[in-house]
Amino acid sequence: MSLSFFLAMMLIQRATPGVTATENLAGDRIVPLVSHSGSSGQYCTADARWCLSLIEAQKEDGQVLPAVRPGNAAAPTPTPPAEEAYSNETHSLWPGLILLKNGGFLAGVETRTSTAYSGGGGSATELRLFRVSADGQAAAKPVLIVPIGASLLIRACFGENDMKKRRGACHDEYSFSASLGLAREAAAGLPIFSYVTTAHAFPRGVSRLEDSTAKSRLRKSDLVQERDPECSFSRKFRFDVAAGAYQPESQLPDCSAYTVP
């Protein structure tokens, strides 16, 4: 694999934000998780009251689910999902646990997809949020799926003339990051979420929908990151009982140019 691909993988790590402890007016709380010492793949709340791990559902779809247990309980016997050597998809726990006011939890799985191609590469992370019962068992289907991070490097130089034309900036770079937190207001059922995103492209004026090699010569002032106003937005998500899933307050823009490797 190319050096560019590994650089893209490093960028995606920086693009995925952490979780901040918050509480809404209804009493729902989100608490950060920390790695549990001596137990690979186990994460717990700072007070060690609750611990989480990943398990693979015993179904054909092979859905990876979060499992919640009291911190003083024995570690779960199911083995964590194995990542196949040829797979471009990996899974990890979302570093937060939502304690619901009426009991039970919301817990997340981050699913990361990576792709390598000639002279570049990309990686994108999707958050799948599951409802978890008071006994720690997750529902089979997520109630919310949103992109939370992505990074792409696309080769833009194919010869010395391109290098001069691009002022040495021989890759188009695209980055996307998002955070999910509790909205302050109370809801009758599951809590309301605030989803905030930021998207950037480098150099200024590039687009995955256009051929960069056909563009005019870059100016020195173009060698900056440019914020994409359409894909840098905020939305609130409310739970739709009929749909059994969260829905945004208004339609989300198409940001697949940033979120799909």
MOPEQUI-V686506 format. One record per backbone hydrogen bond with DSSP energy under -0.5 kcal/mol. CO is the residue of the C=O (numbers start at 1). NH is the residue of the N-H. E is the energy in kcal/mol with one decimal. If there is no record, write none. Layout:
co;nh;e
CO;NH;E
CO;NH;E
This chain:
co;nh;e
2;6;-1.4
3;7;-2.2
4;8;-2.2
5;9;-2.0
6;10;-1.8
7;11;-2.1
8;12;-1.8
9;13;-1.0
10;14;-1.1
11;15;-1.1
12;16;-0.7
13;16;-0.6
15;17;-0.8
22;30;-2.6
24;27;-1.3
28;24;-2.1
29;99;-3.1
30;22;-1.4
31;97;-2.4
32;46;-0.6
34;44;-2.7
35;37;-0.6
36;39;-1.8
39;42;-1.9
42;36;-2.8
43;52;-3.9
44;34;-3.1
45;48;-2.4
49;71;-2.9
50;45;-2.5
51;69;-2.4
52;43;-2.3
53;67;-2.6
55;57;-0.6
55;65;-3.1
57;59;-2.0
59;62;-1.3
63;57;-3.0
63;65;-0.5
65;55;-2.6
67;53;-1.6
69;51;-2.9
70;73;-1.8
82;84;-0.7
84;87;-1.5
88;114;-2.2
90;112;-2.8
92;110;-3.5
94;96;-1.8
95;33;-1.5
96;108;-0.6
97;31;-2.7
97;99;-0.6
98;100;-0.7
98;106;-1.7
99;29;-2.3
100;103;-1.8
104;100;-1.9
105;132;-2.8
106;98;-2.5
107;130;-3.5
108;94;-2.4
109;111;-0.6
109;128;-2.6
110;92;-1.8
110;112;-0.6
111;126;-2.6
112;90;-2.4
113;124;-2.6
115;122;-2.8
117;120;-2.4
120;117;-1.6
121;153;-2.9
122;115;-2.9
123;151;-2.4
124;113;-2.9
125;148;-2.7
125;149;-1.4
126;111;-2.9
126;128;-0.5
127;129;-0.6
127;146;-2.0
128;109;-2.4
129;143;-2.9
129;144;-1.2
130;107;-2.2
131;139;-2.6
132;105;-3.0
133;136;-2.3
136;68;-1.5
137;133;-2.6
143;246;-3.5
144;129;-2.9
146;127;-3.4
148;178;-2.1
149;125;-3.6
150;176;-2.4
151;123;-2.2
152;174;-2.1
153;121;-1.8
154;172;-2.9
159;163;-1.9
160;164;-2.1
161;165;-2.7
162;166;-2.4
163;168;-2.6
164;167;-1.1
165;218;-2.5
166;169;-1.9
168;170;-1.6
170;156;-2.7
170;157;-0.9
172;154;-2.7
173;202;-2.4
174;152;-2.5
175;200;-2.4
176;150;-2.4
177;198;-2.5
178;17;-0.6
179;196;-2.2
181;194;-3.3
184;25;-2.7
192;183;-2.8
193;195;-0.5
193;237;-2.4
194;181;-2.3
195;235;-2.5
196;179;-2.3
198;177;-2.4
199;228;-2.7
200;175;-2.4
201;226;-3.4
202;173;-3.0
203;206;-1.6
207;210;-1.5
210;212;-0.8
211;214;-1.3
212;215;-1.3
219;222;-1.7
220;223;-1.4
222;203;-0.5
222;204;-2.8
222;224;-2.3
225;227;-0.5
226;201;-2.1
227;229;-0.8
231;233;-0.6
233;197;-3.0
235;195;-3.2
236;249;-2.1
237;193;-2.4
238;247;-2.7
239;241;-0.7
240;244;-1.9
240;245;-1.3
245;240;-2.7
247;238;-2.4
253;255;-0.9
255;258;-2.1
255;259;-2.0
256;260;-1.8
259;261;-0.6
